[in-house]
Every structure is written in C-alpha cells, then in structure tokens.
Amino acid sequence: MSLTPSQIKAPELGEPYLLTPGPLTTSFAVKQEMLRDWGSWDGEFRLMTARLRDDLLAMIDDHEGAYDCVPLQGSGTYVVEAMLGSFIPRDGKVLVLSNGAYGQRTAQTLAYLGRDYVVIDKGDYMPPRGVEVAQALAQDPAITDVVVVHCETSSGILNPIAEISEVVYAAGCRLFIDSMSAFGAISLTVNDLRYEALVSSANKCIEGVPGFGFVIARKELLAQSKGRSHSLSLDLHAQWATMNKTGQWRFTPPTHVVAAFLAALKAHQSEGGVAARGARYSRNRDVLVEGMRALGFETLLKDRWLSPIIVTFFCPADPKFSFQRFYDLMKDQGFIIYPGKLTVVDSFRLGCIGQIDEHVMRQVVAAVAKALAAMGVNDACPPEIAMTERTRLSA
C-alpha cells in the first residue's frame, strides 16, 4: 500500500525534510526505536540480528537458499571495500563500469587494494550498455569480474543491470553490484537477475538510519573468501562465520541502528515491499520533475535514464542565481538539498526517497518557486552549454 498524506507529514520536532540520497527523512517509529539500550551479546539482540538477515534475504526471493546476508558496521563505502577485498581474487582483474563519483570510488578502492582493474568511463550523462561491456570483456580475457553501481546518485542514472548481467555471465565472468541507493526500491530478485553479491546500506531505500551496511552474497563465494581479506575489520568471511556460529557481530555492533532498522523493515513490508516502495519513489520523481520543468529547470538526464532515487537539475543561467543562497532559502522552508557532482556544468540534486510522498514533492516545487523569487531569478533555464553537452554526450 502507498502512504497517504496523513501518514507522511512535516517531520517531528521541527526537522527539515532531507532531499538527499541518504541519510534521509525517517519516520517517528524508526527514531523511537533508538530510545532503548541493547546488550550487544544478549540473546534478544542476537535474535534481532537474525531477523534482520532473514528479512533482507527475503527481498531477493532466494528460494534455493544459495545466498546469505552479512551486515557490517560502518558506512556504505566500508561494505563496498569489504566486498571487493573479500571476494576479488588477488590475481583477478576487474572491469569497473563508471558513470559518476561512486564508480570512480570503486576504482580508487581497487587501487588501494592492489587489484588490477580497467574502467569504462561513461562520464556524467550516460549508462554503460551491454554491448560495450561485452566488447570490453572479449578484448581482455584477463578480466574475471565486473563491478557496477546500480543507481549512480552523483547524477541519478539508473544503470541497466539486467543487460549488463547477461553479457557478463555469457563471457564467463562474475558480477558484483553496488546497490547502495537502489536496494529495497528496485527489484534484484535472483530469479530474474544473476549476480555474485550486492551491497547496500541501512540508511537508503529501507529508510533506516546510518550505521551499518550489508552484503548479500552466494554462500559458496563467502566460503571461498576465507583468508583473502586485506583487513581484520572488513573481513566478510570472518563476520559471516562468527554470526553463523554465535549469532553475534565480531566487534561492537550499532545496536540502536539495528533496532531502528527493524522498525524500518516492518514499515517496508507494511507498505507493500520493494514494488510499492519503488512505486512511491517513482511518483515522487514524476511530480518533482514535472513541477521543476514548469519553472524552467532542466534535468541532467533524459527521461529514460531518470531514476526514482534522486534527480539532478542544471542550475539556472541567470547570474542572480547562487546555489548557496538557494540552499539557504530551501533550508529556511524546511528542505535540505544536495549540491551536484558534475564536471562540466553547475547542478544540484533533489532526492525522491525517504519518508516523503508526492504531496511533499509539490511543497518542494512551491518552495523552489519562492526561493527563485527571493533571489530575483525570473527564468530557471540552464546555460546553453548545459543543454549542448547533454545533447552531445547522450547522442
């Protein structure tokens, strides 16, 4: 079921809405769960950890029991590094599919780990397509693994995971997915899509708070990774083995975050699961984009690549527009937005995820209109170079 305006309202305690890719606006029920202390070795908390793992596995429809879920303390980047360091062989070679800051971070992590890699860099505007991935794999038989970001939130691109997966396995390679900002809202069921492992985080589409990430990986892969990790604390095999043996995290767990996450999982299930969560976010995006375009704004991406997670807009060409002033005016009205991360033109991003719905998005558009008026910006159209670059690079 979708949430109604009475269920999503102005955040409690005068908090602003977070129009970001996470952390994001959470429900009062999620916040309330953090008011109790938990013993990290206590039997009740161990049951909470087990329930967390089971509920996350249920989202991929693994009826054969081939996968397991391993939560890990830290930010999303921690668990991405843990996945790469634990699962990529030291003599392997990785093809990184990059079209933004997080693909670039994957390459940077592999460099730190001393793993050989090559990059297909699509810039800010376009996704990697199956045909070019297939060509890269055919030209370099040394490549063993492919890593892709599911939703690249530096631009908002939703990458075509299914066609990428098909060509990766046709070439005899393995696929690893950074689904940090998509898991929980976009389907990744193993009946429809082949991959070795995915990673995500508590504070994204499941609408928990920051504090841990998790990997969902083939059990066979986890078993084979023993002794491979470069790091004591990021060793996924050791974390997996300890949890399966004792039910405990190896090191101090984020107990309050886990409790909050279970409340978020309950709400996710009540809303209707992945399909319903994704549908609400898609409505948020559609209302936002329609309203912003009516004000004169243009999206970085063409419609076919717009994700329901976050949307990047070009900054207006009007010299009276200042992003910092715009940010402050939006915050004064109860909305925290995100700057862009593009290399060519100035931009900003508005998130569609969290405890917000289409009614809130209409308020966002109204707040943008007021901010423009306060700055004396009469036309939100982007500079000509922005549209020229979008046309040139997405042709």
C-alpha positions in Angstrom: 0.0 0.0 0.0 1.1 3.6 -0.6 1.4 6.1 2.2 -1.3 8.8 2.5 -0.8 12.5 3.3 -1.9 11.8 6.9 0.9 9.2 7.2 3.6 11.4 5.8 3.7 14.9 7.3 6.1 17.5 8.3 8.9 15.8 10.3 8.5 15.8 14.0 10.5 18.2 16.3 10.7 20.8 13.6 13.2 18.8 11.5 13.7 19.6 7.8 13.0 17.1 5.1 16.2 15.6 3.8 16.1 15.6 0.0 19.3 13.6 -0.3 20.3 10.1 -1.3 20.7 9.1 2.4 20.8 9.8 5.2 17.1 10.6 4.6 13.9 11.6 6.4 12.9 8.8 8.7 9.6 8.0 10.5 8.9 8.7 14.1 8.6 4.9 14.7 12.2 4.5 13.4 13.5 7.3 15.6 11.6 6.0 18.7 13.3 2.6 18.5 16.7 4.3 19.3 15.5 5.3 22.8 16.2 1.9 24.3 19.7 0.4 25.0 20.5 -3.1 24.0 23.2 -5.5 25.2 25.3 -6.5 22.2 25.8 -10.1 23.4 22.3 -10.5 24.8 20.1 -13.2 23.4 17.4 -10.7 22.4 19.8 -8.7 20.3 21.1 -11.8 18.7 17.6 -12.6 17.6 17.2 -9.1 16.2 20.4 -9.6 14.1 19.0 -12.9 12.8 15.7 -11.3 11.9 17.5 -8.5 10.1 19.4 -11.0 8.0 16.4 -13.1 7.2 14.2 -10.2 6.2 16.8 -8.8 3.9 17.3 -12.2 2.2 13.6 -12.4 1.7 13.8 -9.4 -0.7 15.8 -11.3 -3.3 13.5 -14.4 -3.4 16.3 -16.9 -2.9 14.1 -20.0 -2.7 17.1 -22.3 -3.1 19.0 -20.9 -0.1 22.1 -20.1 -2.1 22.7 -16.7 -0.6 23.4 -15.3 2.8 23.3 -11.8 4.3 26.2 -10.4 6.3 25.7 -7.0 8.0 28.9 -4.9 8.7 29.4 -1.9 10.9 30.2 1.4 9.1 29.1 3.4 6.1 28.2 2.1 2.7 31.8 2.6 1.5 33.0 0.3 4.2 30.9 -2.6 2.9 31.8 -1.9 -0.7 35.5 -2.2 0.3 34.7 -5.3 2.3 33.1 -6.9 -0.8 36.0 -6.0 -3.1 38.7 -7.0 -0.6 37.0 -10.3 0.4 35.7 -11.5 -3.0 38.0 -10.3 -5.7 41.0 -12.7 -6.1 44.4 -11.0 -5.6 45.4 -12.2 -9.1 42.0 -11.2 -10.6 41.2 -8.3 -12.9 38.1 -6.1 -12.6 36.2 -4.2 -15.2 34.7 -1.1 -13.4 31.6 0.4 -15.0 31.7 4.0 -14.1 29.4 7.0 -14.8 29.9 9.1 -11.7 31.6 9.6 -8.4 30.8 6.2 -6.9 32.1 4.2 -9.9 35.2 6.3 -9.5 35.4 5.4 -5.9 35.2 1.7 -6.7 38.3 2.1 -8.9 40.0 4.1 -6.2 39.3 1.3 -3.7 40.6 -1.3 -6.0 43.8 0.7 -6.4 44.2 0.8 -2.6 43.6 -3.0 -2.5 46.3 -3.6 -5.2 43.8 -5.3 -7.5 44.3 -5.0 -11.3 41.4 -3.1 -13.0 40.2 -1.3 -16.1 37.4 1.3 -16.4 34.7 2.0 -18.8 34.0 5.7 -18.0 30.7 7.0 -19.4 31.0 10.5 -17.8 28.0 12.1 -16.2 25.3 11.6 -18.7 25.1 8.0 -19.9 25.0 4.4 -18.6 27.3 1.6 -19.7 25.4 -0.6 -22.1 25.6 -4.4 -22.5 27.2 -4.3 -26.0 30.2 -2.2 -24.9 30.7 -4.3 -21.8 30.6 -7.4 -24.0 33.2 -5.8 -26.3 35.5 -4.9 -23.4 35.3 -8.5 -22.0 36.0 -10.0 -25.4 39.1 -7.8 -25.9 40.6 -8.6 -22.5 40.2 -12.2 -21.5 42.2 -11.5 -18.3 39.1 -9.8 -16.8 37.5 -12.0 -14.2 35.0 -9.7 -12.5 32.7 -6.8 -13.3 31.6 -4.2 -10.7 28.7 -1.7 -11.4 26.8 0.9 -9.4 23.1 0.1 -9.6 22.0 3.8 -9.2 24.7 6.4 -9.6 23.4 9.1 -7.3 26.0 11.7 -8.3 23.9 12.1 -11.4 20.7 10.0 -10.7 21.3 7.4 -13.5 19.7 4.1 -13.1 22.1 1.7 -14.8 20.7 -1.2 -17.0 21.7 -4.0 -14.7 19.9 -6.8 -16.4 21.6 -6.4 -19.8 24.9 -6.0 -18.1 24.5 -9.2 -16.1 23.6 -11.2 -19.2 26.8 -10.3 -21.1 29.0 -10.6 -18.0 28.0 -14.3 -17.4 28.0 -15.0 -21.2 31.7 -14.1 -21.1 32.3 -16.4 -18.1 32.8 -13.5 -15.7 31.2 -12.6 -12.4 29.1 -9.5 -11.5 29.2 -7.5 -8.3 26.6 -4.8 -7.7 26.8 -1.7 -5.6 23.1 -1.2 -4.9 23.6 1.2 -2.1 20.9 3.6 -3.2 18.5 1.2 -5.0 18.1 -1.9 -3.0 14.7 -2.0 -1.3 13.0 0.1 -4.0 14.2 -1.6 -7.3 13.9 -5.4 -7.7 17.1 -7.5 -7.5 15.5 -11.0 -7.2 17.8 -13.8 -8.1 15.2 -15.5 -10.3 15.3 -12.5 -12.7 18.9 -11.4 -12.4 22.3 -13.2 -11.9 25.0 -11.7 -9.7 27.5 -13.0 -7.1 26.9 -10.3 -4.5 25.3 -7.0 -3.8 25.9 -4.4 -1.2 23.6 -1.8 0.3 23.1 0.3 3.4 20.7 0.8 6.3 20.0 4.5 5.5 18.8 4.3 2.0 15.6 2.9 0.5 14.7 0.8 3.5 14.6 4.2 5.4 16.7 3.3 8.4 19.5 5.5 9.9 23.2 5.4 9.2 25.5 2.9 11.0 25.9 -0.3 9.0 25.8 -1.7 5.5 25.3 -5.3 4.4 26.3 -7.7 1.7 24.1 -10.3 0.2 26.3 -12.9 -1.4 26.4 -16.5 -2.6 27.3 -18.8 0.3 29.8 -20.6 -1.9 31.5 -17.3 -2.5 31.6 -16.4 1.2 33.1 -19.8 2.0 35.8 -19.4 -0.7 36.8 -16.0 0.6 38.4 -17.3 3.8 41.8 -15.6 4.4 41.6 -13.3 1.4 40.6 -10.0 3.1 43.2 -7.3 3.5 41.5 -6.1 6.7 40.6 -7.5 10.1 37.5 -5.4 10.5 36.4 -5.7 6.8 36.7 -9.5 6.5 33.3 -10.7 5.4 34.2 -14.4 5.8 35.1 -13.8 9.4 32.0 -11.8 10.1 29.8 -14.4 8.4 31.4 -17.3 10.1 31.1 -15.6 13.5 27.5 -14.7 13.0 26.5 -18.2 11.9 28.3 -19.7 14.9 27.4 -17.3 17.7 24.7 -15.0 16.3 26.9 -12.1 17.3 28.8 -9.4 15.5 32.6 -9.7 15.8 33.0 -6.2 17.1 30.7 -3.7 18.9 27.5 -3.5 16.8 25.5 -0.3 16.2 22.7 -1.7 18.5 20.4 1.4 18.3 20.7 1.4 14.5 19.8 -2.2 14.2 16.7 -1.7 16.4 15.7 1.3 14.2 16.3 -0.8 11.0 14.0 -3.5 12.2 11.2 -0.8 12.5 12.1 0.4 9.0 11.9 -3.2 7.7 8.5 -3.6 9.3 7.2 -0.4 7.6 8.7 -1.5 4.3 6.8 -4.8 4.5 3.6 -3.0 5.5 3.8 -0.6 2.6 3.9 -3.5 0.2 7.6 -4.3 -0.1 10.0 -3.5 -2.9 7.4 -2.9 -5.6 5.3 -0.5 -3.5 8.3 1.4 -2.2 9.6 1.8 -5.7 6.2 3.0 -7.0 6.0 5.7 -4.3 9.5 7.0 -5.1 8.6 6.9 -8.9 5.6 9.1 -8.2 7.8 11.4 -6.2 10.1 11.8 -9.1 7.4 12.3 -11.7 5.7 15.1 -9.6 9.1 16.7 -8.9 10.3 16.7 -12.5 7.0 18.0 -13.9 6.9 20.8 -11.4 10.5 21.8 -11.8 10.3 21.8 -15.6 7.2 24.0 -15.3 9.5 26.5 -13.5 12.0 26.3 -16.3 14.5 23.8 -14.9 16.0 21.1 -17.0 17.2 17.6 -15.8 20.7 16.5 -16.4 19.4 13.2 -17.8 17.0 12.3 -20.5 13.8 10.7 -19.2 14.7 7.1 -20.0 17.6 7.2 -17.5 16.0 9.1 -14.7 16.0 7.0 -11.5 13.3 7.2 -8.8 16.1 7.8 -6.3 17.5 11.3 -6.9 17.2 13.8 -9.8 20.0 16.2 -10.9 18.9 19.6 -12.3 21.1 22.1 -14.0 21.5 25.4 -12.2 19.8 28.4 -13.9 21.9 30.6 -16.2 20.6 33.7 -14.5 23.5 35.4 -12.8 21.3 36.3 -9.9 21.1 32.6 -9.0 23.5 31.5 -6.3 23.5 27.8 -5.2 24.4 28.7 -1.6 21.7 31.3 -1.4 19.3 28.8 -2.9 20.3 26.2 -0.4 19.8 28.5 2.5 16.4 29.6 1.2 15.3 26.0 0.8 16.5 25.1 4.3 14.6 28.0 5.7 11.5 26.5 4.2 12.2 23.1 5.7 14.1 21.3 2.9 17.8 20.3 2.8 19.0 19.7 -0.8 22.2 18.4 -2.3 24.9 20.0 -4.5 25.8 18.4 -7.8 28.9 16.5 -8.5 29.3 17.1 -12.2 32.5 18.0 -14.1 31.1 20.2 -16.9 28.3 22.5 -15.6 26.8 23.5 -12.2 23.9 21.5 -10.9 22.1 20.4 -7.8 20.2 17.3 -6.7 16.8 16.6 -5.2 16.2 13.2 -3.6 12.9 11.3 -4.0 13.5 8.8 -1.2 12.7 8.6 2.5 9.5 9.5 4.4 8.2 11.7 1.6 5.4 11.4 -0.9 4.0 13.2 -3.9 2.2 15.8 -1.7 5.6 16.7 -0.1 7.1 17.0 -3.5 4.5 19.5 -4.5 5.6 21.5 -1.4 9.2 21.2 -2.6 8.3 22.7 -6.0 6.5 25.5 -4.3 9.5 26.2 -2.1 11.8 26.3 -5.1 9.5 28.9 -6.8 9.6 31.0 -3.6 13.4 30.7 -3.4 13.8 31.9 -7.0 11.5 34.8 -6.4 13.5 35.8 -3.3 16.7 35.8 -5.5 15.0 37.7 -8.3 15.5 34.8 -10.7 12.7 35.0 -13.3 13.9 32.3 -15.6 15.3 28.9 -14.3 16.5 27.8 -17.8 20.1 26.4 -17.7 23.0 27.9 -19.6 23.2 26.9 -23.3 26.3 24.8 -22.7 24.4 22.5 -20.4 21.9 21.5 -23.0 24.5 21.3 -25.7 26.6 19.0 -23.6 23.6 16.8 -22.7 22.7 16.5 -26.4 26.3 15.8 -27.4 27.2 13.3 -24.8 23.9 11.4 -24.8 23.6 11.1 -28.5 
